[in-house]
Amino acid sequence: MKLFECQSCGNPLYFENTKCGKCGHLTGYLPDKDTLSAVEPDGPNWIALADPEARHRFCANWELAACNWLVPAESESPLCLACEHNRTIPDLSDPVRKVLWQRMEGAKRRLMYTLLKLRLPTPSQASGVPEPLIFDFLADMPGQKVLTGHDDGVITISLLEADDAAREQRRTSLREPYRTLLGHFRHEVGHFYWNVLVRDEGKLESFRNLFGDERADYGEALKHYYENGAPANWQDSFVSAYATMHPWEDFAETWAHYLHIVDTLEMAYAFGISVNPRIVEAPGTFVARSPYKAEDVSALMEAWLPVSFAVNNLNRSMGQPDLYPFVVSAPAIEKLQYVHDLIHNHRQHSGVRPGDKTSTAVQPPPVPAGNVAP
């Protein structure tokens, strides 16, 4: 994530800001400009100070305090580039579910920021693509527990994952060192991009050579993992314990870690962070280049290892868990390089730019917040 500032007064802004705390301007994100902009009213539309010649509207979910992205005034869709991927949302008449859904949308927008920045395909429901990128945000029902997962482009996330207490209880019961809402989005979208960049691009042989044969029975692998756990030496070859479960999960975990690293390093770059430890053996770095311009993963790791080590120590000083509680082995770095190459090869050959539509198909009139689940 990059740093943003108010175009009216220069006040620093968070990506999630809907209003500048200093001058009071409302703010909205312009995905095609990759910037958060102060806005001023212009009749039924808004003038974004970062793009004053155009006119914009807020995403329809802005009215529900669930989005701060802007839509071109001439767009036929009421939804922004992030929210147009919603298929199902929870019943918003329940105030608790509404708050949890708003948290879901915040994590999803951070995911979409990175996907657009990486110039990855993000086909919407109206694109005509057989397997578009779709999100179902579902709440448990009596006798029916929602499982977070992916199926042919549809990413289902349990609403309980937005409940901090419930998610932490789940994390500790599974003995996981890390479990976040954003992490779920990054992991599950890895399954979507396995279909797009590996399966559909004829990369199965190279994938199997590195990650293993995905044709192994998934149900049996899942059962074995939850009955026996990860092998004792899993850190020698995998980025996480769950990655040992099945080649598909190894890829999705590796994909998620790649997004963790790139997004965090972009913020470190925006702050001009330098790590210069006062002991000889501790790694140091100066994050002098955007991670989106890295030619290979070694360049990312040269910055990531010192930055994560430093922040882990800062977190421990505050009694907080490590920011990045993982050890990245050489084989895991090789897998990260595989993900890096998939993404950058696609960028080089697709010509897709951040914010570009993947289809010119006319959008049908959707329900603004997505279909509502009971």
C-alpha positions in Angstrom: 0.0 0.0 0.0 1.2 3.5 -0.8 0.8 6.7 1.2 -2.0 9.2 0.3 -2.5 12.9 1.0 -5.4 15.3 0.8 -5.1 17.4 -2.4 -6.8 20.3 -0.5 -4.6 20.6 2.6 -1.8 18.0 2.3 -2.9 16.1 5.3 -1.8 12.4 5.3 -4.7 10.0 4.7 -5.3 6.3 5.2 -6.5 4.2 2.4 -9.8 3.7 4.3 -10.4 7.5 4.9 -13.8 8.8 3.8 -13.0 12.3 5.0 -9.9 14.4 5.7 -9.6 15.0 9.4 -7.9 18.3 8.9 -9.9 20.3 6.2 -13.1 18.2 6.2 -13.1 17.3 2.5 -14.8 14.0 1.7 -12.4 11.6 0.1 -12.7 8.8 -2.5 -10.4 6.4 -4.1 -9.7 6.6 -7.9 -8.5 3.2 -9.0 -7.6 4.3 -12.5 -5.4 7.1 -10.9 -4.2 4.9 -8.0 -4.9 7.7 -5.6 -7.2 8.7 -2.8 -8.7 12.1 -3.7 -10.4 14.9 -1.9 -13.7 15.6 -3.6 -16.1 18.5 -3.9 -19.8 18.4 -4.9 -20.9 19.2 -8.4 -24.6 18.8 -8.6 -25.4 15.0 -8.4 -21.7 14.2 -9.1 -18.4 14.9 -7.5 -15.2 16.6 -8.6 -12.1 14.7 -7.6 -9.3 17.2 -7.0 -6.8 14.6 -8.3 -8.8 14.5 -11.6 -10.7 17.8 -11.9 -11.6 17.5 -15.5 -13.7 14.4 -15.0 -16.9 13.8 -12.9 -17.4 10.9 -10.6 -20.0 9.3 -8.3 -19.4 7.3 -5.2 -19.9 3.6 -5.3 -23.4 2.6 -4.3 -22.0 0.9 -1.2 -20.7 4.3 0.0 -24.3 4.9 1.2 -23.9 1.9 3.5 -20.5 3.0 4.9 -19.0 0.0 3.2 -16.9 1.6 0.4 -15.0 4.8 -0.4 -14.2 4.1 -4.1 -15.3 6.4 -6.9 -17.1 5.5 -10.2 -17.0 7.5 -13.4 -20.2 9.5 -13.7 -20.9 8.0 -17.1 -20.6 4.4 -15.8 -23.7 2.3 -16.2 -22.9 0.4 -13.0 -23.6 1.8 -9.6 -20.8 -0.3 -8.2 -17.0 0.4 -8.2 -14.3 -1.9 -9.5 -14.1 -3.7 -6.2 -17.8 -4.0 -5.3 -18.9 -5.2 -8.7 -17.5 -8.6 -7.7 -20.0 -9.1 -4.9 -22.5 -11.8 -5.5 -24.0 -12.4 -2.1 -23.8 -10.4 1.1 -25.4 -11.0 4.5 -28.7 -9.6 5.7 -27.9 -6.0 6.5 -31.0 -5.5 8.6 -29.0 -7.2 11.4 -26.7 -4.4 12.8 -24.0 -6.9 13.9 -23.9 -8.6 10.5 -23.7 -5.1 8.8 -20.6 -4.2 10.8 -18.9 -7.5 10.0 -19.8 -7.0 6.3 -18.3 -3.5 6.4 -15.0 -5.0 7.7 -15.2 -7.6 4.9 -15.4 -4.9 2.4 -12.5 -3.0 3.9 -10.3 -6.1 3.5 -11.6 -6.8 0.0 -10.7 -3.3 -1.1 -7.1 -3.8 0.1 -7.0 -7.0 -1.9 -8.4 -5.4 -5.0 -5.9 -2.5 -4.7 -3.0 -5.0 -4.9 -4.6 -7.1 -7.7 -5.1 -4.0 -9.8 -1.6 -2.7 -9.1 -0.2 -6.1 -10.2 -2.3 -5.8 -13.4 -3.9 -9.1 -12.8 -7.2 -10.0 -14.6 -10.2 -9.3 -12.4 -13.2 -10.4 -14.6 -16.5 -9.3 -13.2 -19.8 -11.1 -13.3 -20.8 -9.1 -16.4 -17.6 -9.8 -18.3 -18.8 -13.0 -20.0 -15.8 -14.9 -18.7 -16.9 -18.5 -17.7 -15.3 -18.2 -14.3 -15.4 -14.6 -13.1 -14.0 -13.4 -9.8 -17.0 -13.5 -7.4 -17.4 -13.1 -3.7 -20.0 -14.6 -1.4 -20.0 -13.3 2.2 -22.2 -15.6 4.2 -23.3 -16.0 7.8 -23.8 -19.2 9.6 -27.4 -20.4 9.7 -29.0 -22.9 12.2 -27.5 -26.3 11.4 -25.5 -24.8 8.5 -21.9 -23.7 9.1 -20.3 -21.6 6.3 -16.8 -22.8 5.2 -14.4 -20.3 3.7 -13.1 -21.5 0.4 -13.0 -21.3 -3.4 -14.9 -23.0 -6.2 -14.5 -22.2 -9.9 -14.0 -18.5 -9.4 -16.5 -18.1 -6.4 -14.7 -17.1 -3.2 -16.8 -17.8 -0.1 -15.8 -16.1 3.1 -17.5 -16.8 6.4 -18.8 -13.7 8.1 -17.4 -14.9 11.4 -13.9 -14.3 10.0 -14.6 -10.6 10.4 -15.4 -11.1 14.1 -12.0 -10.6 15.9 -12.9 -12.7 18.9 -14.3 -15.6 16.8 -11.3 -15.5 14.4 -8.8 -15.5 17.3 -10.5 -18.4 18.9 -10.3 -20.3 15.6 -6.7 -19.4 15.2 -5.7 -20.7 18.6 -7.8 -23.9 18.3 -5.9 -24.7 15.1 -2.6 -23.6 16.5 -2.0 -21.1 13.7 0.6 -18.3 14.2 -1.3 -16.0 11.9 -5.0 -15.6 10.9 -6.4 -12.4 9.5 -9.4 -11.4 7.4 -7.1 -9.9 4.7 -5.0 -13.1 4.8 -8.1 -15.1 3.9 -8.8 -12.9 0.9 -5.2 -13.2 -0.3 -5.2 -17.0 0.2 -8.5 -17.7 -1.5 -7.8 -15.5 -4.4 -4.6 -17.6 -4.9 -6.9 -20.5 -5.9 -8.6 -18.3 -8.4 -5.3 -17.3 -10.0 -4.1 -20.9 -10.0 -7.0 -21.6 -12.4 -6.2 -18.5 -14.5 -2.4 -18.5 -14.6 -1.5 -22.1 -14.2 -4.3 -24.3 -15.4 -5.5 -22.1 -18.2 -2.0 -21.1 -19.3 -0.7 -24.6 -19.7 1.7 -24.4 -16.7 0.7 -27.6 -15.0 4.0 -29.4 -15.7 6.1 -26.6 -14.2 3.7 -26.3 -11.3 3.9 -30.1 -10.5 7.7 -30.0 -10.7 7.8 -27.5 -7.9 4.6 -27.9 -5.8 3.6 -31.5 -6.4 0.8 -33.2 -8.3 -2.5 -31.4 -7.7 -4.4 -34.5 -8.9 -3.8 -36.1 -5.4 -7.1 -36.7 -3.7 -7.9 -33.4 -1.9 -10.4 -34.9 0.5 -7.9 -37.5 1.7 -5.2 -34.9 2.0 -7.4 -32.7 4.1 -8.4 -35.5 6.4 -4.7 -36.6 6.8 -3.7 -33.0 7.6 -6.3 -32.4 10.3 -5.6 -35.9 11.8 -1.8 -35.8 11.8 -0.8 -32.1 11.3 2.2 -31.0 9.2 5.4 -32.9 9.0 8.0 -32.0 11.7 10.3 -30.5 9.1 7.7 -28.6 7.2 9.6 -25.3 7.5 12.4 -26.7 5.4 10.2 -26.5 2.2 7.0 -24.7 2.9 6.0 -21.2 3.8 3.4 -22.4 6.4 2.2 -25.6 8.0 -1.1 -25.5 6.1 0.8 -25.4 2.8 1.9 -29.0 3.4 -1.7 -30.2 3.1 -2.0 -30.3 -0.7 -0.3 -28.7 -3.7 -3.2 -26.4 -4.2 -2.9 -25.1 -0.7 0.8 -24.8 -1.0 0.3 -22.5 -4.0 -2.5 -20.5 -2.4 -0.4 -20.0 0.8 2.7 -19.0 -1.3 0.5 -16.6 -3.3 -0.9 -15.0 -0.1 2.6 -14.6 1.3 3.7 -12.9 -2.0 0.9 -10.4 -1.6 1.7 -9.9 2.1 5.3 -9.1 1.2 4.6 -6.8 -1.8 2.0 -4.8 -0.1 4.0 -4.3 3.1 7.2 -3.4 1.2 5.3 -0.8 -0.8 4.4 0.9 2.5 7.9 0.6 3.7 9.1 2.2 0.5 6.5 5.0 0.8 7.9 5.7 4.3 11.5 5.5 3.1 12.2 2.9 5.8 15.8 2.1 6.5 16.9 -0.7 8.8 20.4 -0.2 10.2 20.8 -2.5 13.2 23.5 -1.8 15.8 24.7 -5.4 15.9 26.8 -6.8 13.1 25.0 -10.0 12.3 21.5 -8.6 12.1 20.3 -7.8 8.5 19.9 -4.3 7.3 18.4 -2.6 4.3 17.1 0.6 2.8 13.8 0.1 0.9 14.7 2.3 -2.0 12.5 0.9 -4.8 8.9 0.0 -5.2 8.4 -3.8 -4.9 6.2 -3.7 -8.0 9.4 -3.0 -10.0 11.4 -5.9 -8.5 12.9 -8.0 -11.2 13.0 -11.1 -9.0 12.1 -12.4 -5.6 15.7 -12.1 -4.3 15.3 -8.3 -4.5 12.2 -8.5 -2.5 13.7 -10.8 0.1 16.7 -8.6 0.5 14.4 -5.9 1.8 11.7 -8.1 3.4 13.9 -10.1 5.8 15.4 -7.1 7.5 12.1 -5.2 7.6 10.1 -8.1 9.0 12.8 -8.9 11.6 12.8 -5.3 12.7 9.0 -5.0 12.9 8.8 -8.3 14.7 11.1 -7.0 17.4 9.0 -3.7 17.6 5.8 -5.7 18.0 7.4 -7.8 20.8 8.3 -4.6 22.6 4.6 -3.8 22.7 3.6 -7.3 23.8 2.2 -8.0 20.4 2.7 -11.1 18.3 5.1 -11.0 15.4 4.0 -9.1 12.3 5.3 -12.0 10.2 5.7 -15.2 12.3 7.2 -17.3 9.5 10.6 -18.5 8.5 11.1 -18.5 4.7 13.4 -21.3 3.5 15.2 -21.5 0.2 12.6 -23.9 -1.3 9.8 -21.5 -0.2 11.6 -18.6 -1.8 11.8 -20.7 -5.0 8.0 -21.1 -4.9 7.6 -17.3 -4.3 9.8 -16.8 -7.4 7.4 -19.0 -9.3 4.4 -16.8 -8.3 6.4 -13.7 -9.1 7.2 -15.0 -12.6 3.6 -16.0 -13.2 2.4 -12.5 -12.4 5.1 -10.6 -14.2 4.9 -12.7 -17.3 1.2 -12.0 -17.4 1.8 -8.3 -17.0 4.3 -8.2 -19.8 2.1 -10.0 -22.3 -1.4 -8.7 -21.4 -0.9 -5.0 -21.6 -3.6 -4.6 -18.9 -3.1 -1.5 -16.7 -4.4 -1.0 -13.2 -8.0 -0.2 -13.2 -8.6 -1.4 -16.8 -11.8 -3.2 -17.4 -11.5 -6.8 -18.5 -14.5 -6.5 -20.7 -16.6 -3.9 -22.5 -19.8 -5.8 -21.9 -22.7 -3.7 -20.7 -23.3 -4.1 -17.0 -26.8 -5.3 -16.0 -28.4 -3.2 -13.3 -27.2 -5.0 -10.1 -28.5 -4.7 -6.5 -26.1 -2.0 -5.2 -24.7 -4.0 -2.3 -24.9 -7.4 -4.0 -27.5 -10.1 -3.6 -28.6 -10.4 0.1 -28.4 -13.8 1.7 -31.0 -14.8 4.3 
